[in-house]
Amino acid sequence: MKSTTKIVSKLCRCGRIMENVPQQRVLCEVCRKEQEKQKLEAHRSPYVQDTARRASRPRAKSQPYKSIEQCVREAKALGISYGQFVARRLDRM
């Protein structure tokens, strides 16, 4: 089926006169670009806000660890293996 489009002069939503445009066009080029820009900002803003929020939050510092030799000595004193000592998180200062 052949589609027909009339070429007409119309008013944009902002009030500008658009001449020689297809009948279904509602926005002029300026308004169309502005609307596209707003859509991009709406999609981009949660990401930008999330990135800014993450950057402003200080990172949690991990606790310093004891040396392996010290952990082995303490594990022997408790009567457990090194693996059990670390699993109980006793290797942290």
N, C-alpha and C positions, 0 to 999 in steps of 0.2 A: 504494500500500500504506500502510495506516495504521500509524504508529509508536506504540507504547505505552511509556510510561515510568511505572514505579512510583514512588510517593513513599514513601521509607523513611527510617529513622534509621540513620546510619552513624557510624563513627569516621574521623576524618581521619588522615593520616599522622603528624601531630603529637600525636594522642591526644585532640583535642577531639571532642565529640559534635556531629554535624550532624543536625538534625531536619528532616523534611519537605523532603528534597532529592531530586532525580532519582537513579536508581540508578547511572548512569554517573559521577556526580561523585565525585572522589577527594579533592580538597583543599577545605578551608574557605576562606572569603573572605580571612582573614588570610594563610594560606599561599599562596593564589593570587596575592595582591598582592605578596607577598615574592618569589615565583618570577618574576613578571613584571618586578619591579624588578631582579633578578639578571640576567635575560636582556637587559634594556636596558643595564645596566652592561657586560655582556660585549661587546655590539655597539658601545658607545660608547667603551670604554676604548682600543682601538687608535688611534682618531682623537684622543682627548685626549692620549695618550702622544706621538703623532706631532707634534701641535701644540706640546706642551711642549718636545719635543726641538728642534724648529725654532726656537722662541723663545729657547732657551738658547744656541744656536750663534751666534757672532758672524758677521755678514755680511762677505763678502770685499769689501774696498775695491778699486775699480779704480785702476789707476795713473793719475797725472795726465798730461794730454796737452800737447804743445807747441802753441804758437799756429800758425795756418795759415801766417802769413808766415814763421815760422822753419822750418816743414816745407818750404815751397817753396824757400827759400834752400838748405837742406841737400840737397834732392832735386836741384837744379840743380848743386850742387857734386859730387854723386855721378854726375851725368849720367843720371838717371832721371826719370820723370814723377812728379807728386804722387801719382797713384793707385798707382803701383808702390811708392812710398815708404810709403804707408799700408798697402798690402797686405802688405808685409814687416814691419809693426808697428814701424817705426822712428820713428813719431810719438809714441811713449810715452817718458816721461822715465825 
